Amino acid sequence: MDIAVIGATGVVGKQCLELLDSGALAGLGRVVPVASAGSAGRDLAAEYGLSLKVDEVVALDDFDPSGLDLAIFSAGAPISRELGPVVAAAGALVVDNSSAFRMDDDIPLVVPQVNPQTMATRPARGIASVPNCSTIQLVRALHPLRALGELERLIVATYQAASGGGLRGLDELAATSRAILDRAQSTGPSAGASGRFGQPLAFSLVPEIGLRDDDGISHEEHKLRREPRKILGLPGLRVAATAVRVPVVNGHAEAVHVTFDRPVDARDALDVLRAAPGLRIYGADDGYPMPRQVCASPESSALVHVGRVRADPDDPCSLLLWVVADNLVVGAALTALEIARLAAESSWA
Ligand SMILES: NC(=O)c1ccc[n+]([C@@H]2O[C@H](COP(=O)([O-])OP(=O)(O)OC[C@H]3O[C@@H](n4cnc5c(N)ncnc54)[C@H](OP(=O)(O)O)[C@@H]3O)[C@@H](O)[C@H]2O)c1
């Protein structure tokens, strides 16, 4: 399989190459990394310490998609929108990590552990979308619970890491944290740069991710409403979300309140979750998942971690959960490669 990784020098692109290096995709042929003109010629295998054979970075303007089987896009929605259809028309399956096509009716929005059937036939436009990072871990934790009853209502608050803001976000958090620790800046309300997150993030948090609409709902919160409905096939699912950026380097966490169409038992929920693939479940005696521990090893980063599963004492139809996952792995690169794997294993590939 000859593939291109568009956005290969970013945090998701790097993760993608590292997963390919560890054998995430069988039958790998040529690997073409693509980025901006400023990155052209970089040797990412050497930079990232990979044994995988990777071409030199190609500038987007010089990228020729002919002959490729797969293109994983992680360079932002405008580039996906412009180039995705061109690359698909050249014959490659496009797996897109951006928000460009997610809500298009004729583009599958795929979480392989939840709706693999969406890849049973080749996507009509040759493009499959990877959901938003926060959506993926949310639906992977909730889908198995549908064995207990149908989901009616979600109330979710996210605690999203700086790596969700890409390399710039990580650099900004590191630089401003260092400056505050070195007392070069105070921790007062205006301390630190506010470029990537709208507000200074170090030693604080920002309760808004993406632009707000006229009703005060942010882009990220709309993604958390719309994407689970499409993936779970529940157009009437009611979702109230608050998306918060926190000064965690990597790993998104979510506090989830879920209401079912019938009474549910927290012990039954734990049993069902324990039987589901791809989850690590923390019972009452197992502590709880936290971003640093979750992202500490490749094995752990590949799972969705669910803890603090408990009944809502005021509502027999509701449960509360704490869900943590590596936003670069589960939330983007690994899910993209799992979608590619679904395609490779299908009869139409
Ligand atoms: N970070 C996450 O947790 C996460 C999770 C899910 C989905 N995503 C999505 O994945 C995509 C990438 O995010 P990221 O966090 O990896 O961002 P990032 O670290 O900022 O990386 C962006 C990548 O895009 C390339 N790029 C930017 N502008 C370009 C241009 N004009 N022409 C060619 N290449 C260009 C950059 O190349 P240069 O280095 O040469 O500038 C870099 O390789 C976004 O669509 C994002 O929404 C991110």
PDBQT file of the ligand as one rigid body, heavy atoms in Angstrom, charges set to zero:
ROOT
HETATM    1  N1  LIG A 401      -4.067  17.683  17.618  1.00  0.00    +0.000 N 
HETATM    2  C1  LIG A 401      -5.111  16.904  17.847  1.00  0.00    +0.000 C 
HETATM    3  O1  LIG A 401      -5.340  16.418  18.981  1.00  0.00    +0.000 OA
HETATM    4  C2  LIG A 401      -6.036  16.548  16.720  1.00  0.00    +0.000 A 
HETATM    5  C3  LIG A 401      -6.988  15.548  16.943  1.00  0.00    +0.000 A 
HETATM    6  C4  LIG A 401      -7.880  15.230  15.928  1.00  0.00    +0.000 A 
HETATM    7  C5  LIG A 401      -7.797  15.875  14.714  1.00  0.00    +0.000 A 
HETATM    8  N2  LIG A 401      -6.858  16.847  14.521  1.00  0.00    +0.000 N 
HETATM    9  C6  LIG A 401      -6.806  17.488  13.207  1.00  0.00    +0.000 C 
HETATM   10  O2  LIG A 401      -5.600  17.113  12.559  1.00  0.00    +0.000 OA
HETATM   11  C7  LIG A 401      -5.131  18.185  11.746  1.00  0.00    +0.000 C 
HETATM   12  C8  LIG A 401      -3.695  18.523  12.134  1.00  0.00    +0.000 C 
HETATM   13  O3  LIG A 401      -3.649  18.911  13.466  1.00  0.00    +0.000 OA
HETATM   14  P1  LIG A 401      -2.291  18.989  14.279  1.00  0.00    +0.000 P 
HETATM   15  O4  LIG A 401      -2.724  19.175  15.684  1.00  0.00    +0.000 OA
HETATM   16  O5  LIG A 401      -1.386  17.862  13.906  1.00  0.00    +0.000 OA
HETATM   17  O6  LIG A 401      -1.679  20.372  13.734  1.00  0.00    +0.000 OA
HETATM   18  P2  LIG A 401      -0.154  20.882  13.683  1.00  0.00    +0.000 P 
HETATM   19  O7  LIG A 401       0.684  20.242  14.726  1.00  0.00    +0.000 OA
HETATM   20  O8  LIG A 401      -0.263  22.355  13.684  1.00  0.00    +0.000 OA
HETATM   21  O9  LIG A 401       0.356  20.401  12.255  1.00  0.00    +0.000 OA
HETATM   22  C9  LIG A 401      -0.162  20.948  11.063  1.00  0.00    +0.000 C 
HETATM   23  C10 LIG A 401       0.439  20.231   9.871  1.00  0.00    +0.000 C 
HETATM   24  O10 LIG A 401      -0.150  20.764   8.688  1.00  0.00    +0.000 OA
HETATM   25  C11 LIG A 401       0.874  21.265   7.839  1.00  0.00    +0.000 C 
HETATM   26  N3  LIG A 401       0.428  22.481   7.171  1.00  0.00    +0.000 N 
HETATM   27  C12 LIG A 401      -0.112  23.578   7.733  1.00  0.00    +0.000 A 
HETATM   28  N4  LIG A 401      -0.361  24.508   6.788  1.00  0.00    +0.000 NA
HETATM   29  C13 LIG A 401       0.040  23.991   5.612  1.00  0.00    +0.000 A 
HETATM   30  C14 LIG A 401       0.043  24.446   4.273  1.00  0.00    +0.000 A 
HETATM   31  N5  LIG A 401      -0.434  25.653   3.937  1.00  0.00    +0.000 N 
HETATM   32  N6  LIG A 401       0.528  23.632   3.309  1.00  0.00    +0.000 NA
HETATM   33  C15 LIG A 401       1.007  22.415   3.631  1.00  0.00    +0.000 A 
HETATM   34  N7  LIG A 401       1.032  21.901   4.885  1.00  0.00    +0.000 NA
HETATM   35  C16 LIG A 401       0.543  22.688   5.860  1.00  0.00    +0.000 A 
HETATM   36  C17 LIG A 401       2.037  21.580   8.760  1.00  0.00    +0.000 C 
HETATM   37  O11 LIG A 401       3.242  21.596   7.989  1.00  0.00    +0.000 OA
HETATM   38  P3  LIG A 401       4.506  22.534   8.406  1.00  0.00    +0.000 P 
HETATM   39  O12 LIG A 401       5.112  21.897   9.623  1.00  0.00    +0.000 OA
HETATM   40  O13 LIG A 401       5.394  22.477   7.218  1.00  0.00    +0.000 OA
HETATM   41  O14 LIG A 401       3.939  23.891   8.691  1.00  0.00    +0.000 OA
HETATM   42  C18 LIG A 401       1.948  20.408   9.731  1.00  0.00    +0.000 C 
HETATM   43  O15 LIG A 401       2.507  19.257   9.142  1.00  0.00    +0.000 OA
HETATM   44  C19 LIG A 401      -6.137  19.321  11.934  1.00  0.00    +0.000 C 
HETATM   45  O16 LIG A 401      -7.087  19.254  10.903  1.00  0.00    +0.000 OA
HETATM   46  C20 LIG A 401      -6.784  19.004  13.260  1.00  0.00    +0.000 C 
HETATM   47  O17 LIG A 401      -8.091  19.529  13.366  1.00  0.00    +0.000 OA
HETATM   48  C21 LIG A 401      -5.970  17.183  15.490  1.00  0.00    +0.000 A 
ENDROOT
TORSDOF 0
